[in-house]
């Protein structure tokens, strides 16, 4: 059965590794990341943005992940990523989701707390874990675009108050990452991360990890990151291979023939990210 992220992340925090959260969109990509995790014996978080849930349909998407959780003997969590609608989160929880992120980071501090606490108060009644975000990442997530100059790093002092007042189970921090494709190599603020870790007890989450050099991600994990979100680095090779197959074989009409190679290259990337997180063998 599907699990919440609570024990997954607490175990990672204790073991000083991170659990990968892979943003996927359909049956093929769900199967791919789960099969990679099964092969490497890693716990896994299958994540879906609001756009993905609308595209696939929440009932279909959640059920597909649930089927994987029932089929394989590794911990699999279904996570709502960057959701902003209270009603959509409630609906997904009623359908079986055990983990949700309520993203109110673009509101002021007090409104962020109010919106997040509202979700926490509901979710905890059903043993559903909630992730909040303090600070704003640049780049693009779904249809939401934020200019890099508007990015705001997480304030360690505010982070402590934020966690205490909202009751969240994990905190997404802004320390120099961004969503989408980086214009230049990111430089993470490790000093800030260490300061946050010193005053916040709950597991910490790194968003926008696609494109961040592996050595920087590993250092962030050493300093307390326990969940690493990967999206763009999965989509790009999948799309490139799919495009290559269809261009080279324009008459190919069998989805198994063109999705198969795309799944293979995505699986390779997923396995690399699992190894980077150090979650292999932890299932």
Order of alpha helices (4+ residues) and beta strands (2+ residues): alpha-beta-alpha-beta-alpha-alpha-beta-alpha-beta-alpha-beta-beta-beta-alpha-beta-beta-alpha-beta-alpha-beta-alpha-alpha
